[in-house]
Amino acid sequence: MPELAPECPFCRIASGTLPAHIVYETERLVAFLDIAPIRPGHTQIIPKEHHVSFEQTPAELLAEITLAGQEIARALKDIYRVERVGFAFLGTDVAHTHAHLVPLVSPDDLTSRRFIVEEKVTYRRPPCPPHEEMAATVERIRAALAGREPRASRSG
């Protein structure tokens, strides 16, 4: 059984005690839709074991996250007809290693403030899509992953 932090929402998702829209799952990883996506299909990949940040995560586990990210990115490219999918370990919101995959529709979908020209920029949390829309997105991603990796075994 992997080590979990009971107060961590990502550990709760990994253990199945907090519902999530799971698109991919292995023995060591879970990938699920972001609840406030930058773009449709925005997916997060987490290790089931609790690690506070990516630099503290074992290299072989980071490699597994990256390989899963490649598979999911290919599915997102097929579904959303984008040239690229952004992949980043951000770590700004939850203290549990997690990677974001975002279908890049616009150059500023996943970027640094250093690229923004305006001096004063305001931000808002993206809206949370309804459950039905998230469930439909999960099915599209799972269908695109079919044949590449086993389907996830649960969804929220």
Secondary structure, DSSP 8 states (H G I E B T S, - for coil): -----TT-HHHHHHHTSS---EEEE-SSEEEEE-SS-SSTT-EEEEESS--SSGGGS-HHHHHHHHHHHHHHHHHHHHHHT-S-EEEEE--SSSSS--EEEEE-SSTTSS--GGG---SS----------HHHHHHHHHHHHHHHTTTS---S---
